[in-house]
Amino acid sequence: MRNGAPFADMPEPLQQLRRALLRDPGGDRVMAQVLAIVPTAGLDAVLVAVELALEATRHGRVSVEHVQNVLGINEQMRQAQQN
């Protein structure tokens, strides 16, 4: 993932996220977690969530939790665990 070859054709929001994440240790793992959300949430929803997370954390570190929060996944997971 560090050389980026498999991800050269990713949409720009994911490219921006990848660049931001790879500045920090463990960023590749966070990127993999974000990409793992795509099959359940859908690419368009993840792209919007990534854009909003990047905008909200311009001076901080984006996390998979930021993206999940925008998608409402954390709330859905809590509800599923309660049932």
N, C-alpha and C positions, 0 to 999 in steps of 0.2 A: 504494500500500500504506500510505502514511503516514496517510491519512484513515480507513482501516479499513472503509469501506463494503462492499467485496466480501467481507470476512471476518467480518461481524457474526454470522453463524450458525455459526461454527466451534465445535467442542467447547471446553469451558473450559480444558483443559490447553494447547491451542494458543493460546487467547486470552492465557493467562498468559505463555506463552513469547513471544508477539508483543510484549506490553507490556514484558517484561524486555529483549528484544533491541533494541527501538526506542529505548532509553535511550542506546545507544552508536552511534557511526558504523559503518555497514556492517551494522547489525542487520537491516535489511530484506533484505539479500542472504543472510544466514544463515537467516532465516525461509524464504526461497524455496528454499534448499537442503534444509531440513527437509521442506518440503511436497513437494519432488521425490522424496523417499524413499517417500512413501505408496503410489504405484502398485506398487512392487516389494515392499515389506515389509508393506503392509496398514495401514489406518487404526488398527485396535485395537492393533497392535504399536507403531506410532509414538506413539500416545497414552500407552501405558505407558512407553515409552522417554523421552518428554518429561517425564512426571511424575517419573520417577526422576532424570533429568538436572537438573530444577529443584530437586528435594530435595537432591541432592548438591552443588549449587552455589548455595546460598541467598545467599551473600555474594560470589560471584564471577560471572563472565560465562559463560553457557551458550554452547556452540558446537555446530556441526553434528557435530563429532567426538564430543562427549559422547553425542549421540543415536545416532550410528552405533556407538559402542562398546557401548552398552547393547543394541543390536540385533545385535551381532556382525558388522556389515557390514564393518568394516575387516579382520577375519580372513578373511571370505569373499573379499574383494577380493585380499588377499595370496595366498590359495590359488589363485585363478583366474589371477593373473599368473604363478605358478610353473608352471602346467600348460600 
